[in-house]
Amino acid sequence: MLVSGSEILLKAHKERYGVGAFNFVNFEMLNSIFVAADIAKSPIIVQASEGAIKYMGIDMAVGMLKILSNRYPHIPVALNLDHGTSFESCKKAVDAGFTSVMIDASHHPFEENLALTKEVVEYAHSKGVSVEAELGRLMGIEDNISVSEKDAVLINPDEAEEFVKATKVDYLAPAIGTSHGAFKFKGEPKLDFERLQKVKRRTNIPLVLHGASAIPEYVREAFL
Ligand SMILES: [Zn+2]
């Protein structure tokens, strides 16, 4: 059943479990995600990037999702726009039938990120669609990064609280040291779990760990 991102994540937030978000670019990938969710008896978030949408066509992406969601009515599924880069891109996804959008303005200064996220939240919420935003910068964090460097790229818990209050965003991707891509770390990953805990306490909303594939042991630790 196609539901909003919040419906899936607020339940997970309250009952303290995680939900996987999986990207797709074609039928084979999307179908496999549903087959796996059925075996695991798990809700899922499926997501398409702007590039994947350009490749499939937004009508095809939403259409395939709806057909599979009808085939597996017992699986709660949210369709998320992954790393939306503009208000227009998020609006297009909302209008096409996505039930969740991410606005990633994390490369902009804090105030700009806040203003753009707020604009997307206002539009998406008026259509019953949930919103994810990002604070801090996701990148390859070197082992020997200094504290001042960490503060420059990782999420600031004070800012996170202010950001969530002002934007009313539904869930937040905090940069705590994970990175994208298949080869994530040069050596041991160094994730800032203390920072993660602070952000969780200060915002009390679901948090989204990007770049979490291939590091399941660290994902487990994120719940402790
Ligand atoms: Zn990401």
Residues whose N, C-alpha, C, O or C-beta is under 5 A from the ligand:
A	BS01	ZN	H210 G211
